[in-house]
Amino acid sequence: MFLSSSALRPAVAVLVGAALLAGCTGGNDAGSASGKHQESAGASGAAPARSAASASGGAASSLIANGPGPQAHYTVQAQPAPGTCHYRTVHGQPLQDASCTPGALNPDVTQATLKTTVCRTSGGYTSTIRPPVSVTSVEKTANARSYGYTASLHDAEYDHLISLELGGDPNDARNLWVEPPSPGHPPGSGPTNPKDAVENKLHQALCAGQVTLAQVQQAIATDWTTALATLHLT
C-alpha cells in the first residue's frame, strides 16, 4: 500500500528519536555535568571496556571519559585480559596501547576548579587523592600481564597516563599502565621516567594560564613525547 509523505513523517520521527536516545545512553561524555558515574569495574568485576581506538594501539580519541574520581576507600580495579594490550614505540620511547589505556579524567578537576585542586598554592592536592600501594601493587602485577610485560617490575612505573597533576583519574584502569623503562635505563636502578619532566612542564604552563586543561590532557594522552611541541611549549 502506498503512503503519502505526510503519512510517513510520524513514523520516521519515531525511528530517528529512538536512534538518538540509544546513542545518548551508550556514549562516553567527558563533559558530563555530574562526572561521577562509575566506569571502572571492581576486582571481582569485568575489566573496563576497551575504547573505540584501534586495536593496534593508535592515538587516543579526542574524547576522554570521566572516571569515578577520588575515593575515600580505593579498591583494586580489574585490568584488561592478559596479552590483549600492546606497547608502541614512538621516538624511541614506549607508549601505551590507546585501546587499553585511553586515559580517564578526574571529574573534580575542571577549568573552573584549577585554583582549588591541581593549581592551589598550598599544594599537596595529588597526595590527598593518590591510591595506596596496597591497591596499586596488585593492579600493577595484573596490568603487566595485560601488556605481556615480563621484565623486572622494579624498573617499570605504574604510570597515570594523564597524571594526577593534570587532572587524571586516580584509579581508573583506563588511566593506568605499566610503563617500561626508557632505552638506556640501567637495570635494577628503579623507575626513572622522562615523561615526568614533560608532565611537570605541562602543569606549570596550565597553572600559568598558557594552555587549557583540555589541551594538556589531550596532548599527554595522545603522545607524551610530542605533547610540549604540540602545545608550542618547547
Salt bridges, closest charged atoms under 4 A:
GLU39 OE2 - HIS37 NE2 2.23
GLU39 OE1 - ARG174 NH2 2.60
ASP108 OD1 - LYS36 NZ 2.70
ASP155 OD1 - HIS185 NE2 3.59
ASP159 OD2 - LYS195 NZ 2.86
GLU165 OE1 - HIS203 ND1 3.83
ASP172 OD2 - ARG174 NH2 2.66
GLU199 OE2 - LYS195 NZ 2.35
